[in-house]
Amino acid sequence: MDIKAKIEMNKKNIWQAVEDYKKHTREKDVLDDISEKFVSRLAKDNAYAKRELRTLFRMSPVWDESLDALVINGTRTHNPDYARVQQLAEDILFPAQQIMNLEDVELLNCAIRFFTHPKENPEPAIEAMEKIAPKAYAPRKKRSRIFHALCDALGVADNRAGSNFQRLYAQFADEISSRKIDFKLYVSLNPAHFLTMSNPKVDMRGDTLTSCHSLNSTSYSYNNGCSGYARDNYTFIAFVAAEPAISETLNNRKTARQIFAYKPGNGLLLQSRLYNTEGGTCGAQADSRLYRDLIQRELSDLEGAPNIWKTYTYVNNSKCSIGAGTGFGGYTDWLYKEFNAKLSIRIDHEENYESFNIGTYGLCIQCGEEIDKWLYCYDCNDSFYEEDEDEDRCEACGDYFSSTYLVIDSHGHETYVCAGCRDRLYAYCDECHVYYPKADVVEVAEEIRICPSCLERHYAKCPDCGKYFLKEELKDGRCVDCLAKFKENGKEVAA
């Protein structure tokens, strides 16, 4: 499809999305203001900006040109083929077998059953593995990682990019962790899907998966980010819809969605916050891992690279920084620790990936000119920029409230949020009486929570029971109970 045809298809998809968005909400004023100028410019900008990603995605057998998206629906994944796992394991470990004595070969064959016969009692295989590679196995360690550690111990691992070992190990790891999915995951470049990334506010079916990016809301400056993401070079949106057979739900009833960012050929993948009908982030880690795994597999397959990635929590990582592009007015949720964004680096680019920025200016929905906040430019709706002097803006959700509250964010900066966001995202330190991100606050005793700074200043951990105590309560570094047990045990040993 040439660029002109893609622009026309984009325009058609955007107008359809606007109509779908209107179907179940009473709040239509903003949607009625969307103009042909806005739609035409967004359609053109998206067609050009996403060309590199679109060229890559079009190589996939699950690419849907009309949806402008990959549709991963189970055809790209499968239950592990353990006969193939067996063959790959034998091919990889063959050099080690050649120099082993007969007894060790038998132990190795037994150890391989840990990977190829998951329904068997694993103890014999684990015992065999521990004899030939004592440090390979660990409880709760992924089987693919255990196998890699076994290969390291036996001297067959060759971690150079493009080596025969890397090629075979990638196939082994991919096969052993394969699984079927019972839903459709849409991985989209479609500007319509960016505009409708969150469901409509005041939806008569009930508000689910609404946010500061809900397109029909005038309460936030952040929904400018919907068109800002659609116009940049590297972001795509992954989402699940309520009823894929009913096409309108792709635009007005998403049940989970995430922004991802990837520069083709760069091996660096950003996975931003997961939003779902339960609020997302907390309790949604399994879904988030699955979406990331499916997308990593797809990218690796399309680029003919090993599907081996190292994943890090984005905040405070030492690898690289993904910034917001100039003029981006959306919510930069990947920068906040509590939203658990992830950064993945593929093994073939561990030493040569590049950082990049995501998001750019959004567009005024009436005149189509670039703007860095809200949905309207000042000339099209100057009243939109008049703030109520009696109200303060919550820095978490973007709404205005008669009262906001001081908290310390995950970067250690003072900020002000509404009571709802404070109670949802932050916890009160009983020592300094300030709110900090919940993930940073430690419960030292029942109903007593302490921030990291106060914890370091006033508390210490007993090395025996692992509980925190006020420093002055510890004697010889131990709590009273553990010290008594320590002294008692010392007497028994002396006796």
C-alpha positions in Angstrom: 0.0 0.0 0.0 1.5 3.4 -1.0 1.6 6.4 1.4 -1.4 8.1 -0.2 -3.6 5.1 0.2 -2.5 4.7 3.8 -3.4 8.4 4.5 -6.9 7.8 3.1 -7.3 4.6 5.2 -6.1 6.5 8.3 -8.8 9.2 7.7 -11.5 6.5 7.4 -10.3 4.8 10.5 -10.2 8.0 12.6 -13.7 9.1 11.5 -15.0 5.6 12.3 -13.4 5.7 15.7 -15.1 9.0 16.5 -18.5 7.6 15.6 -17.8 4.5 17.7 -16.7 6.6 20.6 -20.0 8.6 20.5 -22.3 5.6 20.6 -22.5 5.0 24.3 -21.6 8.3 26.0 -23.5 11.4 26.9 -20.4 13.6 26.7 -20.2 14.4 23.0 -19.3 18.1 22.9 -15.6 17.5 22.4 -16.2 14.8 19.8 -18.5 17.0 17.8 -15.7 19.6 17.6 -13.3 17.2 15.8 -12.7 18.7 12.3 -11.7 17.6 8.9 -8.5 19.6 9.3 -7.5 17.7 12.5 -8.3 14.3 10.9 -6.5 15.0 7.7 -3.3 16.2 9.3 -3.3 13.4 11.9 -3.8 10.8 9.2 -1.0 12.2 7.1 1.5 12.7 10.0 0.9 9.2 11.3 1.3 7.7 7.8 4.8 9.3 7.5 5.9 9.1 11.1 5.3 5.4 11.5 6.7 4.3 8.2 9.7 2.5 9.6 7.7 0.6 12.2 5.0 -0.2 9.6 7.5 -1.6 7.2 8.7 -3.9 9.9 5.3 -5.0 11.0 4.1 -5.7 7.5 6.6 -8.6 7.3 4.5 -10.5 9.8 1.9 -13.1 8.7 -0.5 -11.7 11.3 -0.4 -8.1 10.0 -3.9 -6.7 9.2 -3.5 -3.7 6.8 -7.0 -2.4 7.3 -6.6 -2.4 11.0 -3.0 -1.1 10.7 -2.1 -3.7 13.4 -0.7 -7.0 14.2 -3.4 -9.3 15.5 -1.8 -12.0 17.7 -4.5 -14.5 18.4 -2.8 -17.8 19.3 -1.6 -18.6 15.8 1.8 -17.3 16.6 2.1 -19.3 19.9 1.7 -22.9 20.8 2.1 -25.4 23.6 5.7 -26.6 23.8 6.7 -29.4 21.5 8.8 -31.5 23.9 10.2 -33.7 21.1 11.7 -30.5 19.6 12.9 -29.4 23.1 14.7 -32.8 23.4 16.3 -32.5 20.0 17.5 -28.9 20.6 18.9 -29.8 24.0 20.8 -32.7 22.5 22.2 -30.6 19.7 23.3 -27.9 22.1 24.9 -30.3 24.6 26.5 -32.6 22.1 30.0 -31.1 22.4 29.9 -31.7 26.2 28.8 -35.3 25.8 31.8 -36.0 23.5 34.3 -35.4 26.3 32.3 -36.8 29.2 32.8 -40.2 30.8 29.9 -42.7 30.6 28.7 -42.0 34.1 28.4 -38.2 33.5 26.7 -38.8 30.1 24.0 -40.8 32.0 23.7 -38.0 34.5 23.3 -35.5 31.7 20.6 -37.5 30.0 18.8 -37.7 33.3 19.1 -33.9 33.8 17.7 -33.2 30.4 14.4 -34.8 31.4 13.9 -31.8 33.7 13.3 -29.8 30.6 11.6 -32.4 28.4 9.3 -34.2 30.8 7.7 -31.5 33.0 5.0 -33.8 34.4 7.5 -36.3 35.9 8.8 -36.0 39.4 11.7 -33.5 38.9 13.8 -34.6 41.9 15.9 -37.3 40.0 16.7 -34.9 37.2 17.5 -32.1 39.7 19.9 -34.4 41.6 21.6 -35.4 38.4 22.0 -31.8 37.4 23.5 -30.8 40.7 26.2 -33.5 40.3 27.4 -32.2 37.0 26.5 -28.5 37.3 26.0 -27.7 41.0 24.9 -24.0 40.6 22.6 -24.4 37.6 19.4 -25.2 39.4 17.5 -22.9 41.7 13.9 -23.0 42.8 11.6 -20.5 41.0 14.3 -19.9 38.3 13.0 -20.1 34.8 13.7 -23.4 33.1 15.3 -21.6 30.1 17.7 -19.8 32.5 18.5 -23.1 34.3 19.3 -24.7 31.0 21.6 -21.7 30.1 23.4 -22.1 33.4 23.8 -25.8 32.7 25.4 -25.0 29.4 27.7 -22.4 31.0 28.8 -25.0 33.6 29.5 -27.6 30.9 31.5 -25.1 28.7 29.2 -25.2 25.7 27.7 -21.7 26.0 29.0 -19.3 23.4 27.5 -15.9 24.2 28.8 -14.0 21.2 26.0 -12.5 19.1 25.1 -14.7 16.1 26.9 -17.8 17.4 25.5 -21.2 16.7 24.9 -21.7 20.4 22.9 -18.4 20.6 20.8 -19.5 17.6 20.0 -22.9 19.0 19.5 -21.6 22.5 17.0 -18.9 21.3 15.0 -21.7 19.7 15.1 -23.8 22.8 14.1 -21.0 25.1 11.3 -20.0 22.7 10.0 -23.5 22.4 10.0 -24.3 26.1 8.2 -21.2 27.1 5.6 -21.2 24.3 1.9 -21.2 25.3 -1.5 -20.7 23.7 -3.5 -17.5 24.4 -7.3 -17.4 24.4 -7.6 -13.7 23.4 -6.6 -11.4 20.6 -3.8 -8.9 21.3 -3.8 -6.0 18.9 -0.4 -4.4 18.4 -1.3 -1.2 16.5 0.0 1.8 14.6 -3.5 3.0 13.8 -4.1 6.6 14.8 -7.7 5.8 15.6 -6.5 3.3 18.3 -4.2 6.0 19.8 -7.1 8.5 19.9 -9.3 6.0 21.7 -6.6 4.4 23.9 -8.9 5.0 26.9 -12.6 4.4 26.9 -15.1 7.3 26.9 -16.0 9.2 30.1 -19.7 9.0 31.1 -20.1 5.7 29.2 -23.7 4.5 29.7 -22.4 1.0 29.9 -20.3 2.0 32.9 -16.9 3.8 33.0 -14.1 1.2 32.6 -10.6 1.8 31.6 -11.0 5.6 31.5 -8.1 7.9 32.2 -6.6 11.3 31.6 -6.3 10.1 27.9 -10.1 9.7 27.5 -10.7 11.7 24.3 -14.1 13.2 25.3 -13.0 14.6 28.6 -12.1 18.3 29.1 -10.7 17.8 32.6 -7.2 17.0 31.6 -4.4 18.5 29.6 -2.9 15.1 29.2 -5.4 13.8 26.6 -3.3 15.9 24.1 -1.0 12.9 24.3 -3.4 10.7 22.3 -2.5 12.5 19.0 1.0 13.1 20.3 1.7 9.4 20.5 0.0 8.9 17.1 2.4 11.4 15.4 5.8 10.1 16.8 8.2 7.6 15.2 8.5 4.8 17.7 5.4 4.2 19.8 2.7 1.6 19.2 -0.2 0.6 21.3 -1.0 -3.0 22.4 -4.5 -3.7 23.6 -7.3 -6.2 24.3 -10.9 -5.4 23.4 -14.0 -6.5 25.2 -15.6 -8.2 22.2 -13.3 -8.4 19.1 -16.1 -9.8 17.0 -17.9 -6.4 17.5 -15.5 -4.0 15.8 -16.7 -0.9 17.7 -15.2 -2.3 20.9 -11.7 -1.8 19.4 -12.4 1.9 19.7 -14.8 2.2 22.6 -14.4 -0.8 24.9 -10.7 -1.7 25.5 -10.2 -3.9 28.5 -6.4 -3.6 28.7 -3.8 -1.4 26.9 -0.2 -0.4 27.0 2.1 1.9 25.1 5.3 0.3 23.8 8.2 2.0 22.0 10.7 0.4 19.7 13.1 1.7 17.1 13.5 -0.9 14.4 16.9 -2.6 14.4 17.8 -1.1 17.8 17.0 -4.0 20.1 15.6 -1.7 22.8 12.0 -2.0 23.9 10.1 0.2 26.3 6.9 -1.1 27.9 5.0 1.6 29.7 2.2 1.3 32.3 -0.5 -1.3 31.9 -4.0 0.1 32.1 -7.0 -2.3 32.6 -10.5 -2.3 33.9 -9.2 -2.8 37.4 -6.9 0.1 37.3 -3.9 -1.8 36.2 -0.3 -2.0 37.4 -1.0 -3.6 40.8 -2.0 -7.3 40.4 -1.5 -7.1 36.6 2.1 -8.2 36.4 1.3 -11.6 34.8 -0.7 -9.9 31.9 2.1 -7.4 31.5 4.7 -10.1 31.2 2.7 -12.0 28.7 2.1 -9.0 26.5 5.8 -8.1 26.6 6.7 -11.7 25.8 4.4 -11.9 22.8 5.8 -8.6 21.4 9.4 -9.6 22.0 8.8 -12.8 20.1 7.2 -10.9 17.2 10.0 -8.3 17.0 12.8 -11.0 17.2 11.1 -13.1 14.5 10.6 -10.1 12.2 14.3 -9.1 12.6 15.7 -12.6 12.4 17.3 -12.2 15.8 17.5 -14.5 18.9 14.5 -14.0 21.2 16.7 -13.4 24.2 16.0 -10.2 26.1 17.2 -8.8 29.4 14.4 -6.9 31.2 14.9 -4.1 33.8 12.5 -2.0 35.8 12.7 1.3 33.9 12.9 3.7 36.9 16.4 4.0 38.3 17.9 1.6 35.6 21.5 2.3 34.7 21.1 1.3 31.0 19.5 4.3 29.2 16.8 6.9 29.5 13.7 7.3 27.3 12.6 10.9 27.3 9.4 12.7 26.2 9.8 14.3 22.8 9.6 18.1 22.3 6.0 19.3 22.9 4.6 16.0 24.1 1.6 16.8 26.3 0.6 13.2 27.4 1.1 11.6 30.7 4.7 10.3 30.9 3.7 7.3 33.1 6.9 5.3 32.3 8.8 7.7 34.5 7.0 6.8 37.7 8.1 3.9 39.9 4.6 2.8 41.0 3.6 2.2 37.4 6.3 -0.5 36.9 7.4 0.3 33.4 10.0 -2.1 31.9 13.0 -1.7 29.6 14.1 -4.7 27.6 17.4 -5.1 25.7 17.8 -7.9 23.2 21.1 -9.9 23.4 22.3 -9.0 19.9 22.2 -5.3 20.9 23.5 -5.4 24.4 26.5 -3.1 23.5 25.1 -1.1 20.6 21.5 0.1 21.3 20.5 3.8 21.2 18.3 5.8 23.5 15.4 7.7 21.9 12.5 10.0 22.8 8.8 9.2 22.3 5.8 11.4 21.9 5.6 14.8 20.2 3.2 17.7 19.9 -0.5 16.9 19.7 -3.0 18.6 17.4 -5.8 21.0 18.1 -9.0 19.1 17.3 -10.5 22.1 15.5 -7.7 23.8 13.5 -5.2 20.9 13.4 -2.3 23.1 14.5 0.4 21.7 16.9 -0.2 22.2 20.6 1.5 20.9 23.7 -1.5 20.5 26.1 -5.2 20.1 26.1 -7.3 19.4 23.0 -7.8 22.9 21.7 -5.3 25.7 20.9 -5.9 29.1 22.6 -7.3 30.7 19.4 -9.9 27.9 19.0 -11.1 27.9 22.6 -9.5 30.4 24.9 -12.0 29.6 27.7 -10.3 26.2 27.9 -7.2 27.8 29.3 -8.9 29.8 32.1 -8.1 28.0 35.3 -10.3 28.5 38.4 -8.3 30.4 40.9 -10.0 28.6 43.7 -9.0 25.1 42.4 -5.6 23.3 42.3 -4.5 20.8 39.8 -3.7 17.2 40.9 -0.3 16.3 39.3 -1.3 12.6 39.2 -4.6 12.6 37.5 -4.7 16.1 36.0 -8.1 17.0 37.5 -8.8 20.2 39.4 -9.8 20.2 43.1 -10.6 22.6 45.9 -7.8 21.0 47.9 -4.6 19.1 47.0 -2.0 17.5 49.2 1.8 17.5 49.4 3.5 14.2 48.7 7.0 13.1 47.7 7.1 11.4 44.3 9.3 8.5 43.3 12.0 10.9 42.2 12.1 12.6 45.6 10.4 15.7 44.4 7.6 17.5 46.2 4.3 17.5 44.3 0.6 18.0 45.0 -2.1 15.4 44.4 -5.8 15.1 45.1 -7.0 13.0 48.1 -8.0 10.1 45.8 -4.6 9.8 44.1 -2.9 10.3 47.5 -4.7 7.4 49.1 -4.3 5.2 46.0 -0.7 5.8 45.2 1.0 7.0 48.4 1.4 5.9 52.0 1.9 7.9 55.2 5.1 7.8 57.0 4.4 7.6 60.8 7.8 9.1 61.6 8.0 12.3 59.5 4.3 12.5 58.7 4.7 12.9 54.9 3.3 10.7 52.1 5.6 8.7 49.9 5.0 6.2 47.1 3.5 3.0 48.5 6.2 0.8 47.0 8.9 2.8 48.9 7.3 2.7 52.4 8.2 -0.2 54.7 5.8 -1.6 57.4 8.1 -2.1 60.4 5.3 -3.2 62.7 1.6 -3.6 62.6 0.0 -0.4 61.3 3.4 1.4 61.5 4.8 2.5 58.1 8.1 4.3 57.6 9.6 6.0 54.6 13.1 5.1 53.4 14.8 8.2 54.9 13.3 7.6 58.3 14.0 3.9 58.1 17.7 4.6 57.5 17.9 7.2 60.3 16.0 5.5 63.0 15.7 1.7 62.3 17.8 -1.3 61.8 17.0 -4.9 60.8 17.7 -7.8 63.2 19.9 -10.2 61.2 18.2 -13.3 62.8 14.5 -12.6 62.5 14.7 -10.1 59.7 12.3 -7.6 61.4 12.9 -3.9 61.8 13.4 -2.3 65.2 14.4 1.2 66.5 18.2 1.3 66.7 18.1 1.9 70.4 16.1 -1.3 70.9 18.8 -3.5 69.5 21.6 -4.8 71.6 24.7 -6.2 70.0 22.9 -5.8 66.7 20.0 -8.1 67.7 16.5 -7.7 69.0 15.9 -8.7 72.6 14.2 -12.1 71.7 16.9 -13.1 69.2 19.7 -12.0 71.5 18.3 -14.2 74.2 18.1 -17.2 71.8 21.6 -16.5 70.6 23.0 -16.5 74.1 21.0 -19.6 75.0 22.3 -21.4 72.0 25.8 -20.3 72.9 25.5 -21.9 76.3 24.3 -25.1 74.7 27.3 -25.2 72.4 29.7 -24.4 75.3 28.1 -27.2 77.3 
